[in-house]
């Protein structure tokens, strides 16, 4: 397997998220995530199901960080050894970079460029993203 289709799907998902504003991020998610999508992240976000992650994480984050860009440093895909090589995961690491212009998580804005380091793991199944584990350094 060369995983090119799965990587292309995740890159399309990132592009849709990157183009979306705070009010349209749920629509962007709806395009490429499965009906039973599950998102896992650090506190205070925890586990989110379906499009709940739009309101829990993406909408507030995109409202706080203007001119947001994804600066990807690492991108690869492969089979998951832990489940006996049954699932395909696409991994991305880098920074989400934007101008910290509005409060987020009770953190006051600086008006300066801010980098949120992330590692994101997306399980691809049947042409959709079925699960995401997103870890970031707040």
C-alpha positions in Angstrom: 0.0 0.0 0.0 1.3 3.5 -0.8 -1.4 5.4 1.2 -1.6 8.2 -1.4 -5.4 8.2 -1.4 -5.6 8.5 2.4 -3.0 11.2 2.5 -4.8 13.1 -0.2 -8.1 12.9 1.7 -6.4 14.3 4.9 -4.8 17.1 2.9 -8.2 17.9 1.4 -9.6 17.9 4.9 -6.9 20.3 6.1 -7.5 22.6 3.2 -11.2 22.7 3.9 -10.6 23.5 7.6 -8.0 26.1 6.7 -10.4 27.9 4.3 -13.3 27.8 6.8 -14.1 30.7 9.1 -15.4 30.2 12.6 -19.0 30.1 11.4 -18.4 27.6 8.6 -16.0 25.2 10.2 -18.8 22.7 10.9 -19.6 22.7 7.2 -15.9 22.1 6.3 -15.8 19.1 8.8 -19.0 17.6 7.4 -17.3 17.1 3.9 -14.8 14.5 4.8 -15.5 13.1 8.3 -17.7 10.0 8.8 -21.2 10.1 10.4 -19.8 8.5 13.6 -16.6 10.7 13.7 -14.7 10.7 17.0 -12.2 13.4 18.0 -9.8 13.1 21.0 -7.8 15.9 22.4 -6.3 17.2 25.6 -8.2 18.9 28.4 -10.3 21.0 28.3 -11.6 19.5 25.1 -11.5 15.7 25.8 -13.4 13.4 23.5 -15.9 14.9 21.1 -18.3 13.0 18.8 -19.5 14.1 15.4 -19.4 17.7 14.6 -19.4 18.7 18.2 -15.7 19.5 17.8 -16.6 22.5 15.6 -18.1 24.3 18.6 -15.8 22.8 21.2 -12.5 23.6 19.6 -12.4 24.9 16.0 -14.9 27.8 16.2 -13.4 29.4 19.4 -9.8 28.8 18.2 -10.5 30.3 14.7 -12.2 33.2 16.4 -9.2 33.9 18.6 -6.5 33.3 16.0 -6.9 35.5 12.9 -4.9 34.9 9.7 -4.6 31.3 10.8 -2.1 29.1 8.8 -1.1 25.4 9.1 2.7 25.0 9.0 3.2 21.3 8.6 6.6 19.8 9.3 5.9 16.1 9.2 3.3 14.1 7.2 3.1 10.3 6.8 0.7 7.4 6.7 0.8 3.8 7.6 -0.9 0.8 9.1 -1.5 0.7 12.9 0.6 -2.0 14.5 -1.4 -1.9 17.7 -4.5 -3.3 16.1 -2.7 -5.9 14.1 -2.2 -3.6 11.0 -6.0 -3.4 10.4 -6.4 0.4 10.2 -4.8 3.2 8.2 -3.7 6.4 10.0 -2.4 9.6 8.5 -0.1 11.6 10.8 0.7 15.3 10.7 2.9 17.4 13.0 3.7 21.1 12.9 2.2 24.4 14.1 -1.0 26.2 13.7 0.1 29.8 13.4 -2.1 33.0 13.7 -2.4 36.4 15.2 -3.7 36.0 18.7 -6.3 38.7 18.5 -9.1 37.5 20.8 -9.3 35.6 24.1 -9.1 31.8 24.0 -9.5 29.5 27.0 -9.4 32.5 29.3 -6.0 33.4 27.9 -5.8 37.1 27.0 -4.7 37.9 23.4 -1.3 39.3 22.7 -2.0 40.7 19.2 1.1 38.9 18.1 1.9 35.9 16.0 1.3 32.7 18.1 2.2 29.1 17.3 0.2 26.2 18.6 2.4 23.1 18.2 0.3 20.0 17.2 0.5 16.4 16.4 -2.6 15.0 14.7 -3.5 11.4 13.9 -6.4 10.7 11.5 -7.8 7.2 11.0 -9.1 6.9 7.4 -11.8 4.3 6.7 -14.1 3.9 3.7 -13.0 7.2 2.2 -13.7 9.3 5.3 -11.9 10.4 8.4 -13.4 8.2 11.1 -11.3 9.3 14.1 -8.8 12.0 15.0 -6.4 12.2 17.9 -5.1 15.8 18.2 -2.4 16.7 20.7 -1.3 20.3 21.1 0.9 22.3 23.4 -1.2 25.1 24.8 
